Amino acid sequence: MKKKLLVILAMLLCAAMLFSCTAKEKPPVDTPVVTVKVNEVTHSVFYAPQYAAMALGYFEEEGLEIELTNGGGADKTMAAVLSGDADIGLCGSEGTIYIYLAGNADYPKTFAQLTKCDGSFLLSREKQEDFKIENLKGAHIIAGRKGGMPVMVMEWILRQNGLTPGVDVTVDTSIAFNAMSGAFIGGTGDYVSLFEPTATSVVNEGYGYMVMSLGEQSGNIPYTAYNARQSYIKENPETIAAFVKAIEKGQSFVAQNEPKKIAEVILPYFPDTSLNDLAAAVKNYKQAGAYAENVTFTKESFDLLQDIIITAGELEQKVEYEKLVCTDFFR
């Protein structure tokens, strides 16, 4: 009898364990995934925290799926946001200023900062052991699109060092952003301003020499930031908050890890770049202090940004910080 009782108890125990295992293996209730269309101004290692957030599943953890497209210029990114082809734009905040001043009722507002200085590196056609900004006098620089941040920061740096654009230095704005490296390789200009990983690639191919980080000269400015139409922010606050959380996780990862580790994580987003080149590009940006530690967009940095734009002749007077910056998602 005792033996029979033990067998029954064993059977009951097995049944209980089976039920428990079966219960644990039940799939969780499906959580709806929100697709967010993001248009980036260009594809660059400058935006490593974003790619890290995508590669490490930080957006998925927040219930988001990212559809990423390349605008190829801030004007095109802002056009995509205004038309609804993109929910969120990643570009220089000068774009939001221009659209606001144009009188668009549903103008975009910035809600998160990704980078905090210029992401360009100046390449020279000739090797220079002891480069000084004064060396640019009389030079021809391929600088980007007129009214774009790369050009305006370049001109700001020149003026801060006693050189007048168009007088002492030829600042070439005739070449499309995505064609600048090709034009330089083809023989145009004495210098070119390029983002990574293109800058490192041009150097490694023997077409130029990196002589200066513009970011180290520009000061703390909200160089690249996320924006969305006011209507989208108002209608989708949970989505924006989730997006910001994922980006901040990516920012923390980049801040806490060495360039090679970061490069290994984001390598799938740069299939035409070697791991060594990618690590070198990340290292350049970390040394320049380009990556923002969090998404907070300060009034002081916005004031400097507008000083640069006014000096470039693209803005007559400053726009109020509160008009163009949504602080609801800052921590």
Rosetta blueprint (number, residue, H / E / L):
1 M L
2 K H
3 K H
4 K H
5 L H
6 L H
7 V H
8 I H
9 L H
10 A H
11 M H
12 L H
13 L H
14 C H
15 A H
16 A H
17 M H
18 L H
19 F H
20 S H
21 C H
22 T H
23 A H
24 K H
25 E L
26 K L
27 P L
28 P L
29 V L
30 D L
31 T L
32 P L
33 V L
34 V E
35 T E
36 V E
37 K E
38 V E
39 N E
40 E E
41 V L
42 T L
43 H L
44 S L
45 V H
46 F H
47 Y H
48 A H
49 P H
50 Q H
51 Y H
52 A H
53 A H
54 M H
55 A H
56 L L
57 G L
58 Y H
59 F H
60 E H
61 E H
62 E L
63 G L
64 L E
65 E E
66 I E
67 E E
68 L E
69 T E
70 N E
71 G L
72 G L
73 G L
74 A H
75 D H
76 K H
77 T H
78 M H
79 A H
80 A H
81 V H
82 L H
83 S H
84 G L
85 D L
86 A L
87 D L
88 I E
89 G E
90 L E
91 C E
92 G L
93 S L
94 E H
95 G H
96 T H
97 I H
98 Y H
99 I H
100 Y H
101 L H
102 A L
103 G L
104 N L
105 A L
106 D L
107 Y L
108 P E
109 K E
110 T E
111 F E
112 A E
113 Q E
114 L E
115 T E
116 K L
117 C L
118 D L
119 G L
120 S L
121 F E
122 L E
123 L E
124 S E
125 R L
126 E L
127 K L
128 Q L
129 E L
130 D L
131 F L
132 K L
133 I H
134 E H
135 N H
136 L H
137 K L
138 G L
139 A L
140 H E
141 I E
142 I E
143 A L
144 G L
145 R L
146 K L
147 G L
148 G L
149 M H
150 P H
151 V H
152 M H
153 V H
154 M H
155 E H
156 W H
157 I H
158 L H
159 R H
160 Q H
161 N L
162 G L
163 L L
164 T L
165 P E
166 G L
167 V L
168 D L
169 V E
170 T E
171 V E
172 D E
173 T L
174 S L
175 I L
176 A L
177 F H
178 N H
179 A H
180 M H
181 S H
182 G H
183 A H
184 F H
185 I H
186 G L
187 G L
188 T L
189 G L
190 D L
191 Y E
192 V E
193 S E
194 L E
195 F L
196 E L
197 P L
198 T H
199 A H
200 T H
201 S H
202 V H
203 V H
204 N H
205 E L
206 G L
207 Y L
208 G L
209 Y E
210 M E
211 V E
212 M E
213 S E
214 L H
215 G H
216 E H
217 Q H
218 S H
219 G L
220 N L
221 I L
222 P L
223 Y L
224 T E
225 A E
226 Y E
227 N E
228 A E
229 R E
230 Q H
231 S H
232 Y H
233 I H
234 K H
235 E H
236 N L
237 P H
238 E H
239 T H
240 I H
241 A H
242 A H
243 F H
244 V H
245 K H
246 A H
247 I H
248 E H
249 K H
250 G H
251 Q H
252 S H
253 F H
254 V H
255 A H
256 Q H
257 N L
258 E L
259 P H
260 K H
261 K H
262 I H
263 A H
264 E H
265 V H
266 I H
267 L H
268 P H
269 Y H
270 F L
271 P L
272 D L
273 T L
274 S L
275 L H
276 N H
277 D H
278 L H
279 A H
280 A H
281 A H
282 V H
283 K H
284 N H
285 Y H
286 K H
287 Q H
288 A H
289 G L
290 A L
291 Y E
292 A L
293 E L
294 N L
295 V L
296 T L
297 F L
298 T L
299 K H
300 E H
301 S H
302 F H
303 D H
304 L H
305 L H
306 Q H
307 D H
308 I H
309 I H
310 I H
311 T H
312 A L
313 G L
314 E L
315 L L
316 E L
317 Q L
318 K L
319 V L
320 E L
321 Y H
322 E H
323 K H
324 L H
325 V E
326 C L
327 T L
328 D L
329 F L
330 F L
331 R L
